[in-house]
Amino acid sequence: MQTLIDIMGWVGSFFILLSYGLTLSKKRDFSVPSRYLNMVGGMLIAINCLYYNAIPPFVTNLIWSIIAILSIYRARKHFINTGKQ
């Protein structure tokens, strides 16, 4: 079980770094995949932190994931209302 939790933490960290890297790209708009990478990455790291009883980073990553979820919700709502991303 511990190995799975460790892998989840590493994958979550990779997703957040990948998301950040994609936002720096000027060739294409990666805002949609970046939102999902942030959401999943934050959740995976939060699970890892909770397992290891690291409460401050758990709370930080939980908030990070909530912000990503709200961003996804707002983008979908905007798309439905305007037909644009």
Contacts in CASP RR format, 6 or more apart in sequence:
PFRMAT RR
TARGET T0000
AUTHOR 0000-0000-0000
METHOD contacts of the structure
MODEL  1
MQTLIDIMGWVGSFFILLSYGLTLSKKRDFSVPSRYLNMVGGMLIAINCL
YYNAIPPFVTNLIWSIIAILSIYRARKHFINTGKQ
2 51 0 8 1.000
5 47 0 8 1.000
5 48 0 8 1.000
5 51 0 8 1.000
5 52 0 8 1.000
6 48 0 8 1.000
8 44 0 8 1.000
8 45 0 8 1.000
8 47 0 8 1.000
8 48 0 8 1.000
9 44 0 8 1.000
9 45 0 8 1.000
9 47 0 8 1.000
9 48 0 8 1.000
11 41 0 8 1.000
11 44 0 8 1.000
12 40 0 8 1.000
12 41 0 8 1.000
12 42 0 8 1.000
12 44 0 8 1.000
12 45 0 8 1.000
12 48 0 8 1.000
13 41 0 8 1.000
13 45 0 8 1.000
15 37 0 8 1.000
15 38 0 8 1.000
15 40 0 8 1.000
15 41 0 8 1.000
15 42 0 8 1.000
15 44 0 8 1.000
16 37 0 8 1.000
16 38 0 8 1.000
16 41 0 8 1.000
16 42 0 8 1.000
16 45 0 8 1.000
16 64 0 8 1.000
18 37 0 8 1.000
19 33 0 8 1.000
19 34 0 8 1.000
19 37 0 8 1.000
19 38 0 8 1.000
19 41 0 8 1.000
20 34 0 8 1.000
22 30 0 8 1.000
22 33 0 8 1.000
22 34 0 8 1.000
22 37 0 8 1.000
23 30 0 8 1.000
23 31 0 8 1.000
23 34 0 8 1.000
29 85 0 8 1.000
31 75 0 8 1.000
31 85 0 8 1.000
32 75 0 8 1.000
32 85 0 8 1.000
35 68 0 8 1.000
35 71 0 8 1.000
35 72 0 8 1.000
35 75 0 8 1.000
36 68 0 8 1.000
36 72 0 8 1.000
38 64 0 8 1.000
38 65 0 8 1.000
38 67 0 8 1.000
38 68 0 8 1.000
38 71 0 8 1.000
39 65 0 8 1.000
39 68 0 8 1.000
39 69 0 8 1.000
39 72 0 8 1.000
41 61 0 8 1.000
41 65 0 8 1.000
42 61 0 8 1.000
42 62 0 8 1.000
42 64 0 8 1.000
42 65 0 8 1.000
42 68 0 8 1.000
43 61 0 8 1.000
43 65 0 8 1.000
45 57 0 8 1.000
45 61 0 8 1.000
46 58 0 8 1.000
46 61 0 8 1.000
46 62 0 8 1.000
46 65 0 8 1.000
49 55 0 8 1.000
49 57 0 8 1.000
49 58 0 8 1.000
49 61 0 8 1.000
50 58 0 8 1.000
75 85 0 8 1.000
78 84 0 8 1.000
78 85 0 8 1.000
79 85 0 8 1.000
END
